[in-house]
Amino acid sequence: MGSAAAMLLARHGDIDLLVLDVDAGRAARVAERAGAEGRGFDAQEGGLASVLEGVAAVATCLPYRLNLEVMEAALTAGCHYADLGGLYHVTLKQWELDPRFREAGLSAVMGIGSAPGITNVLARLGADRLDEGSVRSIDLVNGAIDLSEGGGEFGVPYSAETILDEFTLPAIVFEDGRLREVEAGSGVIDWAFPEPIGTQPAMYTLHSEPATLPRTIPGVRDVRWRLALPRPVHEGFVFLVRAGLASRDPVMTSSGPVVPREALAAVLNRISTADGEPSDREVIDVRVAGSSGGAPATYRSLASFEPSPEGLSAGAFGTAIPIATTARWLAEGRVPSGVHPPETALDPAAFVADLEREGVGFEGELLV
């Protein structure tokens, strides 16, 4: 995702772009593709804070467990901050840094990928299209499909570690004004997306939208996030988890102790992607229910992604373009100081318009 964000930021010739990685060689390779400078740093010796000095904004494309460390480095360096999400629990811890960012006059945007990120912005946009204070429920669903030969077979659509967390960590839903914990992968319903994605099983997973939207959308009583995956992928991960292959508890084998999850993640990450140009498609579907003119109404927003001219897959483009755009907004001083989720950090209509110019498709309609 960091590589994708760098390529998309390189579209803008007025940006002085720096690519950072603990692997200096990897940073250099990405930087060469993006026409940028690449630099390595020592994460163990506080090297990130020093390398961020003089940087206007950092787009953090790292495993979510590292978000807090980068926020601390950004505070030390006097640098604005954005990330791809904190998987609910880390998000809440990040929000606690709000007073320190405000005092420093710095801005931080938590969870600004496709989901969380565009999902939050479209929730805010939908609420703005309905009567003030009338919103009662928000449903957010993300679906995708790979149209390449064999694309419907079992595979890993993104980080194996993240998707294993989504199938194993208890999810949080906000219903009837209360947060409650539900089993990972529960709440499965068939969700109809526009073609070519079609109908996919959508399930509850641990996500950041229920951590923020109940606090930022006045009056809302229900916030439900669901992840939809192609049926072979969904059923494949269900089988692996039920078989115990996502367990962190070591098991004894003839070769010695093995942690099933570590072995599974290593194998999954070796699954090759389809050769040739990417041919996937992704859609975010957000439905905000309330009233319009005093009558019950639902505002439905769709965001759609296709492979980008840079050769990025739809999934990579959809995740990276929001954080790349937000980094530009941060550097331009267009985000208020403090720590914010996307729905309060960004003007929703202006942000959607900016993403449209970058190649994201949007549709919105009022259903009465």
C-alpha positions as CSV (number, residue, x, y, z in Angstrom):
1,M,0.0,0.0,0.0
2,G,2.9,2.3,0.7
3,S,4.3,1.7,-2.8
4,A,0.8,2.3,-4.3
5,A,0.4,5.6,-2.4
6,A,3.8,6.8,-3.5
7,M,2.9,6.0,-7.2
8,L,-0.4,7.9,-6.8
9,L,1.2,10.9,-5.1
10,A,3.7,11.0,-8.0
11,R,0.8,12.1,-10.2
12,H,1.2,15.6,-8.7
13,G,4.3,17.3,-9.9
14,D,4.3,19.9,-7.1
15,I,4.9,17.3,-4.4
16,D,8.4,16.7,-2.9
17,L,8.0,13.0,-2.1
18,L,10.1,11.0,0.3
19,V,9.6,7.2,0.6
20,L,10.6,5.6,3.9
21,D,11.1,2.0,4.9
22,V,13.2,0.1,7.4
23,D,14.6,-1.7,4.3
24,A,16.6,1.1,2.5
25,G,16.8,-1.0,-0.7
26,R,13.1,-1.4,-0.8
27,A,12.6,2.3,-0.2
28,A,15.0,3.1,-3.1
29,R,13.2,0.7,-5.5
30,V,9.8,2.3,-4.8
31,A,11.2,5.8,-4.9
32,E,12.8,5.2,-8.3
33,R,9.4,4.1,-9.7
34,A,7.7,7.2,-8.2
35,G,10.4,9.7,-9.2
36,A,11.0,10.3,-5.5
37,E,13.8,10.1,-2.8
38,G,14.0,6.8,-0.9
39,R,15.5,6.5,2.5
40,G,15.9,3.8,5.2
41,F,15.7,4.3,8.9
42,D,16.3,2.3,12.1
43,A,12.9,1.7,13.8
44,Q,14.6,0.4,16.9
45,E,16.7,3.5,17.6
46,G,14.0,6.2,17.2
47,G,15.2,6.9,13.7
48,L,11.7,7.6,12.3
49,A,11.3,10.8,14.3
50,S,14.6,12.2,13.0
51,V,13.9,11.3,9.4
52,L,10.4,12.9,9.6
53,E,11.9,16.3,10.6
54,G,11.0,18.8,7.9
55,V,8.4,16.5,6.4
56,A,4.9,18.2,6.1
57,A,2.8,15.0,6.3
58,V,3.3,11.3,6.6
59,A,1.1,8.6,5.0
60,T,1.5,5.6,7.3
61,C,1.0,2.4,5.4
62,L,2.0,-0.1,8.0
63,P,0.5,-2.9,10.0
64,Y,-2.1,-1.2,12.3
65,R,-0.3,-2.3,15.5
66,L,2.5,0.3,14.6
67,N,0.2,3.3,14.2
68,L,0.8,4.6,17.7
69,E,4.5,4.5,17.3
70,V,4.4,6.5,14.1
71,M,2.0,9.0,15.7
72,E,4.5,9.5,18.5
73,A,7.3,10.0,15.9
74,A,5.1,12.5,14.0
75,L,4.5,14.5,17.2
76,T,8.2,14.6,18.0
77,A,9.0,15.7,14.4
78,G,6.2,18.2,14.1
79,C,4.6,16.3,11.2
80,H,1.0,15.8,10.2
81,Y,-0.2,12.2,10.1
82,A,-2.6,9.8,8.3
83,D,-2.9,6.0,8.4
84,L,-5.0,3.1,6.9
85,G,-6.9,2.1,10.1
86,G,-6.5,0.8,13.6
87,L,-8.9,-2.2,13.6
88,Y,-11.2,-0.7,16.3
89,H,-9.1,-1.1,19.5
90,V,-6.0,0.7,18.3
91,T,-8.2,3.4,16.8
92,L,-9.6,4.2,20.2
93,K,-6.1,4.4,21.7
94,Q,-5.0,6.7,18.9
95,W,-7.9,9.1,19.6
96,E,-6.5,9.6,23.1
97,L,-3.6,11.5,21.5
98,D,-6.0,14.3,20.3
99,P,-5.1,16.8,23.0
100,R,-1.4,16.5,22.3
101,F,-1.9,16.9,18.5
102,R,-4.1,20.0,19.1
103,E,-1.6,21.5,21.5
104,A,1.1,20.9,18.8
105,G,-1.0,22.4,16.1
106,L,-0.8,19.2,14.2
107,S,-3.5,17.1,12.4
108,A,-3.9,13.3,12.3
109,V,-6.5,11.3,10.3
110,M,-7.2,7.8,11.5
111,G,-8.2,5.1,9.0
112,I,-8.3,6.8,5.6
113,G,-8.1,3.9,3.2
114,S,-11.2,2.5,1.3
115,A,-12.7,0.9,4.4
116,P,-12.3,2.4,6.9
117,G,-11.9,5.8,5.1
118,I,-14.2,6.3,2.2
119,T,-16.8,4.3,4.1
120,N,-16.7,7.0,6.9
121,V,-16.8,9.9,4.4
122,L,-19.8,8.5,2.6
123,A,-21.6,7.9,5.9
124,R,-21.1,11.6,6.7
125,L,-22.2,12.6,3.2
126,G,-25.3,10.5,3.6
127,A,-26.1,12.0,6.9
128,D,-25.7,15.5,5.4
129,R,-28.2,14.6,2.7
130,L,-30.9,13.7,5.2
131,D,-32.8,15.8,7.8
132,E,-30.5,17.1,10.5
133,G,-30.3,14.7,13.4
134,S,-32.6,12.1,11.8
135,V,-30.0,9.4,11.1
136,R,-30.9,6.1,12.8
137,S,-28.8,3.4,11.1
138,I,-25.7,3.1,8.9
139,D,-24.8,0.0,7.0
140,L,-21.4,-0.2,5.4
141,V,-20.3,-3.1,3.1
142,N,-17.3,-3.7,0.9
143,G,-17.2,-6.2,-1.9
144,A,-14.7,-7.2,-4.6
145,I,-14.1,-9.7,-7.4
146,D,-11.2,-10.7,-9.6
147,L,-12.2,-11.1,-13.2
148,S,-8.9,-12.7,-14.4
149,E,-8.8,-16.4,-15.3
150,G,-8.9,-18.4,-12.1
151,G,-9.7,-15.2,-10.2
152,G,-12.7,-16.7,-8.5
153,E,-10.6,-19.4,-6.9
154,F,-9.3,-19.3,-3.3
155,G,-6.7,-16.6,-2.8
156,V,-5.7,-13.8,-0.4
157,P,-7.2,-10.4,-1.4
158,Y,-4.8,-8.4,0.9
159,S,-2.6,-8.9,4.0
160,A,-2.9,-12.5,5.3
161,E,-2.4,-11.3,8.9
162,T,-5.2,-8.8,8.6
163,I,-7.7,-11.2,7.1
164,L,-6.9,-13.8,9.7
165,D,-7.6,-11.2,12.4
166,E,-10.9,-10.4,10.7
167,F,-12.0,-14.1,10.7
168,T,-10.8,-14.7,14.3
169,L,-11.0,-11.5,16.5
170,P,-14.5,-10.8,17.9
171,A,-16.3,-8.1,15.9
172,I,-18.0,-5.0,17.4
173,V,-21.4,-3.8,16.2
174,F,-23.4,-0.8,17.4
175,E,-27.1,-1.7,17.7
176,D,-29.9,0.0,19.5
177,G,-27.5,2.6,20.9
178,R,-25.1,0.0,22.4
179,L,-21.8,-1.4,21.4
180,R,-21.7,-5.2,21.7
181,E,-19.2,-7.9,20.8
182,V,-20.2,-10.6,18.3
183,E,-18.4,-13.6,17.0
184,A,-15.9,-13.0,14.2
185,G,-17.5,-13.9,10.8
186,S,-21.0,-13.9,12.2
187,G,-24.0,-11.9,10.9
188,V,-23.6,-13.3,7.4
189,I,-26.1,-12.1,4.8
190,D,-26.1,-12.1,1.0
191,W,-25.4,-8.6,-0.3
192,A,-26.2,-7.6,-3.8
193,F,-23.5,-5.4,-5.4
194,P,-23.7,-4.0,-8.9
195,E,-22.3,-6.3,-11.6
196,P,-19.8,-7.6,-12.2
197,I,-19.4,-8.2,-8.5
198,G,-22.9,-9.5,-7.9
199,T,-24.1,-11.1,-4.7
200,Q,-21.5,-12.1,-2.1
201,P,-21.7,-13.3,1.5
202,A,-21.0,-10.3,3.8
203,M,-20.0,-10.8,7.5
204,Y,-19.2,-8.8,10.6
205,T,-15.5,-8.3,11.2
206,L,-13.6,-6.1,13.6
207,H,-13.4,-2.7,12.0
208,S,-12.9,1.0,12.9
209,E,-16.2,2.4,11.6
210,P,-18.2,1.3,14.7
211,A,-15.6,2.9,16.9
212,T,-16.1,6.4,15.5
213,L,-19.4,6.8,13.7
214,P,-21.6,6.4,16.8
215,R,-19.6,9.3,18.3
216,T,-19.7,11.6,15.3
217,I,-23.1,11.1,13.6
218,P,-25.7,12.6,16.0
219,G,-28.7,10.3,16.9
220,V,-27.5,7.2,15.1
221,R,-28.6,4.0,16.8
222,D,-27.1,1.3,14.6
223,V,-23.7,1.1,12.8
224,R,-23.0,-2.2,11.1
225,W,-19.8,-2.9,9.1
226,R,-19.6,-6.0,6.9
227,L,-16.9,-7.4,4.8
228,A,-18.0,-9.3,1.6
229,L,-15.6,-11.7,-0.1
230,P,-16.0,-14.0,-3.1
231,R,-17.7,-17.1,-1.9
232,P,-14.7,-19.4,-2.5
233,V,-12.5,-17.0,-0.5
234,H,-15.1,-16.7,2.3
235,E,-15.7,-20.4,2.6
236,G,-12.0,-21.2,2.4
237,F,-11.1,-19.0,5.3
238,V,-14.0,-20.3,7.3
239,F,-12.6,-23.8,6.8
240,L,-9.1,-22.8,7.8
241,V,-10.2,-21.1,11.0
242,R,-12.5,-23.9,12.0
243,A,-9.7,-26.4,11.4
244,G,-7.5,-24.5,13.9
245,L,-5.0,-23.3,11.4
246,A,-5.4,-19.7,12.6
247,S,-4.4,-20.6,16.2
248,R,-1.4,-19.0,17.9
249,D,-0.9,-21.9,20.2
250,P,2.1,-24.1,19.1
251,V,1.4,-27.7,18.2
252,M,4.0,-30.5,18.2
253,T,4.9,-32.0,14.9
254,S,7.5,-34.5,13.8
255,S,9.7,-31.5,12.9
256,G,9.2,-29.8,16.2
257,P,6.7,-27.2,17.6
258,V,4.9,-25.1,15.0
259,V,2.5,-22.2,15.4
260,P,-0.3,-22.9,13.0
261,R,-1.1,-19.3,12.3
262,E,2.5,-18.4,11.4
263,A,2.8,-21.4,9.1
264,L,-0.6,-20.5,7.5
265,A,0.3,-16.9,7.0
266,A,3.6,-17.8,5.4
267,V,2.0,-20.2,3.0
268,L,-0.9,-17.8,2.1
269,N,1.6,-15.0,1.4
270,R,3.3,-17.2,-1.2
271,I,0.2,-17.7,-3.2
272,S,1.0,-16.1,-6.6
273,T,-1.3,-13.5,-8.1
274,A,-2.6,-13.8,-11.6
275,D,-0.2,-12.9,-14.4
276,G,-0.7,-9.9,-16.6
277,E,-2.7,-6.7,-16.0
278,P,-4.9,-6.6,-12.9
279,S,-8.6,-7.1,-13.7
280,D,-10.3,-6.9,-10.3
281,R,-13.2,-4.6,-9.4
282,E,-14.2,-3.3,-5.9
283,V,-17.3,-1.5,-4.6
284,I,-18.2,0.2,-1.3
285,D,-21.9,0.3,-0.5
286,V,-23.0,2.7,2.3
287,R,-26.6,3.1,3.3
288,V,-27.7,5.8,5.8
289,A,-31.3,5.6,7.0
290,G,-33.2,8.5,8.5
291,S,-35.7,11.0,7.1
292,S,-35.9,13.5,4.3
293,G,-38.5,16.2,4.5
294,G,-39.9,14.4,7.5
295,A,-40.6,11.1,5.7
296,P,-38.5,7.9,6.1
297,A,-35.6,7.8,3.6
298,T,-32.3,6.1,3.0
299,Y,-29.3,7.7,1.2
300,R,-27.3,5.1,-0.6
301,S,-23.7,5.9,-1.8
302,L,-21.6,3.7,-4.0
303,A,-17.8,4.1,-4.5
304,S,-16.3,1.9,-7.3
305,F,-12.7,1.1,-8.1
306,E,-11.0,-0.3,-11.2
307,P,-7.3,-0.9,-11.9
308,S,-5.4,2.4,-12.3
309,P,-3.3,3.6,-15.2
310,E,-0.2,2.9,-13.1
311,G,-1.0,-0.8,-13.2
312,L,-2.3,-0.9,-9.6
313,S,-5.1,-3.4,-8.9
314,A,-8.6,-2.0,-8.1
315,G,-8.1,-3.0,-4.5
316,A,-4.7,-1.4,-4.2
317,F,-5.9,1.8,-5.9
318,G,-9.0,2.0,-3.7
319,T,-7.0,1.7,-0.5
320,A,-4.1,3.9,-1.5
321,I,-5.8,6.9,-3.2
322,P,-7.7,8.1,-0.1
323,I,-4.5,8.2,2.0
324,A,-2.5,9.8,-0.8
325,T,-5.2,12.5,-1.2
326,T,-5.3,13.0,2.5
327,A,-1.6,13.5,2.7
328,R,-1.9,16.3,0.1
329,W,-4.7,17.9,2.2
330,L,-2.7,17.7,5.3
331,A,0.3,19.3,3.7
332,E,-1.9,22.1,2.4
333,G,-3.4,22.7,5.8
334,R,-6.9,21.6,4.9
335,V,-7.4,19.4,7.9
336,P,-8.2,20.8,11.4
337,S,-5.7,20.2,14.2
338,G,-6.2,17.2,16.5
339,V,-6.8,13.5,15.9
340,H,-9.9,12.8,13.7
341,P,-11.6,10.0,12.0
342,P,-12.3,10.7,8.3
343,E,-15.9,11.8,8.8
344,T,-14.8,14.8,10.9
345,A,-11.4,15.5,9.3
346,L,-12.5,16.0,5.8
347,D,-15.2,18.0,4.0
348,P,-17.1,15.0,2.5
349,A,-18.4,16.7,-0.7
350,A,-15.0,18.2,-1.5
351,F,-13.1,15.0,-0.7
352,V,-15.4,12.9,-3.0
353,A,-14.9,15.5,-5.8
354,D,-11.1,15.2,-5.3
355,L,-11.3,11.4,-5.5
356,E,-13.4,11.6,-8.6
357,R,-10.7,13.6,-10.3
358,E,-8.3,10.8,-9.3
359,G,-10.4,8.1,-10.9
360,V,-12.8,6.8,-8.2
361,G,-16.4,6.4,-9.4
362,F,-19.2,7.6,-7.2
363,E,-23.0,7.3,-7.3
364,G,-25.6,8.6,-4.8
365,E,-29.3,8.3,-4.6
366,L,-32.1,9.0,-2.1
367,L,-34.4,6.0,-1.6
368,V,-37.8,6.8,-0.2
